[in-house]
């Protein structure tokens, strides 16, 4: 059963349309919701939680109608907001226990679940410190912990890596994967950083200007292309030699279709195994070093260059 279904979901504000007849189905797993800032991601989450009404259309979360069953939805769904909303003068334990009680857990169960979930997100040793003394990464983990403490079936994570350095982002993304892998909780995670979703999500929903551009498995979106990416070093002892231009000319002479992709990378049309042999021979003859030779893959960012918007409901 789909965890999220929208049918012609539309949200209009006086001067902007945040969602424009969005129809999509999200199946269990780790699903990325990607779009530029202002694409409608946060508005969609608020509607799915029953916190904001839609202008037109309908949506269901875990089979529940967002328009009439918002309370029931929030009992079974965890939410990690984008912005900092944590009380600075209480400890992580106090805050997460409070959120667990607000979700309906008895006092003893709330304390037990809080200890377990703070251990899971890596805050167990720091659980009694005031949240105001935490780093940005630790605060993000507290927000994740409160979203998970009541053992939801689905969590909605709004820009969970905001403000984190590269190491912190990697740690958070691994935590998100573990949420589904270890607890079986489905995840909808929003981000404007496309590379994060390529590494983290099984499926991706791409929206732009409130419209659906693509809904597909990550594997399909990042499938291999028919191009080889080739990168070489300069010729040893001859720094004035333009290795890129020389290799491009040599491969073109060999009858291959070659284009420059910027950043000292050449893209060679892969028509057969003989292309590898031609590249190897050209590199050897020119006396340059081979840094990279790999089949290029599509990137999620390429979806935003597609002119045709998906009109039919997409299934993820």
Helices and strands as residue ranges (DSSP letters): E 4-12, E 17-26, E 30-34, H 41-48, E 56-61, E 64-65, H 70-76, E 77-80, H 92-102, H 107-120, G 124-126, G 131-133, H 136-148, E 154-158, H 166-183, E 186-191, H 194-200, E 203-208, E 211-217, H 218-221, E 224-232, H 243-253, E 258-260, E 266-269, H 274-286, E 290-297, G 300-305, E 314-315
